């Protein structure tokens, strides 16, 4: 099993907890200054290749035979300075007209995933407005979790459209998935679905990689991660955004909107024109014989931000393709089952920087 390089720049934010807890509501105060921490650059391994951008495995999808690659989204630019470095460590790039790609298998295609199974659990904050959405944005708290093979625990943003029988969806965010990554560490992860097509990351044709730096790639390990009990938290800026000009769905990270690649609109029968719902939160899966895995930080939101998983600066990209804050009256909490396993707390505005934020997650267990 191949390993992954570390995400070398992640947002680290400091939180302060309010001493007066009115009506049991938590208070999250973000410092005015956000900064990035640099971590080690991991070495690439034998599972990694620089491949011809125009011959990458994603283009083998039958719906992409005549696809013209979009090198940059119209809303941002991928700028990678030559011979750039962090802390004196050079950022490696693939040669001209080549992009980084992992040698993957078809092990985790979407067939076999049944989200209505009792082995799947989720807690989410969902939009309710009758509008067309073009994406979402969030700072996602980064925590490692201990999972077993065939389990997974993911946290992030979903965009969805279509009836249950032909649901189109894209998920982007962070995840622990030992069967996919070969470890129980946190990775930048994604999953898409259209009918019976779809998979995690690039384990089947679909996601078109265009960013050529080896520093940022779908599936990379996230370092550093947050620690339970510390007020200094690591969060990864994650964005899923539809390009107004082409209709493709882009995955971007960090405040500079570094855009790694996209899911072409040709893959979708419903998401090609936009999403009917945007969801924020977490999902877990376990085989029937195992206990349910943890979600978020592995602690319930009642333990507050010092321990709980969190998302902040949650935003939707509206029908006019503008990023805008979500508002409590337009959001619905979806949670079910045993709330001692997983829960979500959302009160709207949190903090002096006008953030919308929520706490979520839990330990999992036997009776979820």
Secondary structure, 3 states (H helix, E strand, C coil): CCCCCEECEEEEEEEEECCCCHHHCCCEEECCCCEEEECCCCCCCCCEEEEEHHHCHHHHCHHHCCCCCCCCCCCCCCCCCCCCEECCEECCECCCCEEEEECCCCCCECCCCCCCCCCEEEEEEEECCCCCECEEEEEEECCCCCCCCCCEEEEEEEEEECCHHHCEEEEEEEEECHHHHCCCCCEEEEEEEECCEEEECCCCCCEEECCCECCCCCCCEECCCCCCCCCEEEEEEEEEEECCCCCCEEEEECCCCEEEEEECHHHCCCHHHCECEEEEEEEEECCCCCCECCECCCCCHHHCCCCCEEEEEEEEECCCCCEEECCHHHEEEECCCCCCCCEEEEEEEECCCCEEEEEEEECCECCC
